[in-house]
Amino acid sequence: MAGLPADVTKHALSFLAVTDVPSGAALCKAWSAAARARELWLALCEARWPSTASGALRQAVLRRGPRKYYRQHASALRGTTPQPLLDLDDHLIQLELSQNGRVICSVAQELRDVMRRNCRHNSLDTGGFRAGLIFENLRARIDTSTDNYFPPGLLTISYVVIRKSDGRVAPLVPADALDMWSGSYHDGKVAAY
């Protein structure tokens, strides 16, 4: 195993589940070095969160280091990191829709571009308006074949905040099931958040 070229070793490790990379690293020194390689973790980030492939989010990932970014983002999705203080110019927000554990929509935008005051809300205690986030023109293919209702079962939504200056990640709210209050209906179409 130690005789394989470094790029072949990294490519082989990229086929492993992230939880199995440490086992691959334990094989020998060459595999251990490949398991820490920036390129491997960048590829793993891009596979898990497609929105990390370009733009300001990619720059944040590179500043933080792909391995650290992956670990912190995964931790944030489990709700084990504290929420950050926000400077709107230094933060991105990533929205991710998943169905049955498979990502069907992943988008990162500048926090300043999605934060809004006076979002319509179906609550009498707020007068019908409250501060919130608005992501516009999102598209995702959702499987409704089992019951033909929206939202179908096991559809989850999560938001994480990413600091651009150092790539730190924290959950904005815990990942939760998408329900009828997560969007509004217009002419038979769903506009989620």
N, C-alpha and C positions, 0 to 999 in steps of 0.2 A: 504494500500500500504506500509506503514512503517513497517509492520510486516514481509515482505518478506525477506529471507536471502539475504545478499549483493551480492553473486555470481549470484543469480537468477535475481536480479535487474539489474546488469551489463549486463547479457545476454539479458534481455528484451530491454535495451537501445541500444544494438548493432544492433537490427533490425530496429531502427529508421534511417531516413535520418539524416545526420550530422546537417543539419539546424534545425531539430526538437529536438535534444538533449537538448538544453536549456529549451524547453517547458516541457520535461520530468523531468528536474532538478527542475522545479518550483513546482512540486507536493508536495514534503515534504523534510525534512532534509536528510533522508536516500537516496532518489533518487538524491538529490543534490550532496551528497558525491560520489555516484556511478557514476554520470555524470563527475566527475573530476578524476576518477580512471585511473591510468596508464594503467592497463590491457585493459580497454575499448578502450582507444585511440590507443593503440598498435594494437588492433584488427581492428579498423577503418582504421589505416594507411595501414595495410597489405591487407585489402579488397580493398582499393582505389589504392594503389601502391604495387603490388605483389612483386616487387624487394626489398621491405623493410623487407621481411621475414627472410633474412639471410645475412651473410657476413658483410663487412665493413659498408654498409648502415644501417643495423640493429643497429650496435654499435653507429653510429652517431645519429640515432633516439633515442636510449636509453639515450645517453649523453645529448641531447637537451631536452628530455622529449617528449613523443609521442603527447601530446596535443598541445604543442607549435610547434612541428614539423609539425603536420597536418595543423594547422592554417597558418604557414608561407609558407608551400609548396603550399597550396591552393591559398594563396595571390600571390606567385611567378608566378603561372600559369595564374593568372589574370593580371600579369604585374605591380603589385603595389609595388614591393620592388626593391631597387637599386641593380645594378649588383655589385658583390664583386670583390676585388682584389684577384688574384689567386696565390696560392702557390701550385704547382702541387702535392706535396706529401701529402697535407692535403685536397684534394678535390676529390669528385666523380662527375661524370656527369651521369645524368639519361636521357635516351631517351624514349619517350612514343609515340606510334602510337595509334590513336583512330579512330574508324569508327562509325559514327552516335552517338557519345558520349560514346561509349563502348570501353574500353581499350582492344586492341588486341595484344599489345606487350609492355612490360615494362622491361627495363634492366638498371642496374646501373653498371658502370665500373670506374676504377681508371682513372682520367683525363689524367695522364701521358701515359696510355696505348692507348688512342684513339686520342690524338693530333698528327697531322702529318704536316710536311712541304711538299711542292710540291705535293699536291693532284691535280689530273687531273681536269680541269675545262674547260667548253666550252666558254671561254671568250678570245677574242683577246687581250684585254688590259692587261691581266696578263701573256701573253705568253702561255696560256693553263695550267698554274699551279698557285696554291695559297695555303696558309696555311688553314687547316681545321680539321675536325673530321672524323675519319673512324671507324664505328662500323661494325664488320665483323660477318658473319654467323648468322644473325638474321632471325628468322622465325616467320611468323604471317599468320593466315588464314584471307584472305580478301574476302569479299562478292562482286563479280562482276556480280551478277545475273541480275541487272537492265539494264546494258548497255554493258557488256563484254569488257570494256576498262580499262586500268590501267593508272593512278590510278583512282579508282572510286570516285564519288562525296562524299563529307563529310568525307574524310580521312585526318586527321590532324596529325601533328608531333610537338612535343614540346621537348625542352631540358631545364633541370634545373641543376644548379651547387649546390652541397651539401658540406659544409665544415665539414669534419669528426670530427674535434676537438670539435665542439659545436653543430653540427646538423643544422646550419643555411642554409636556402635555398634561392636561387635567380634564376630568369630566365636567361638563357644564351642568348636566342633570344625569341621574342614573339611566342606563339603557332601560327602555320600557316597551311594552306591547303598544303597537299603534292601534288606536281606537277611533270611534266616530268623532270624538272631540279633537282629534289631532289635525283635522282639516275642515274644509267647508265644501259644500256641494254647490256647483254652479252649472246649470243646464245639463245635469246628469254626469258631470265630470267632477273628479275629486281634486281639490287643490290642497294637498297636505302641507301644512305650515306655510 
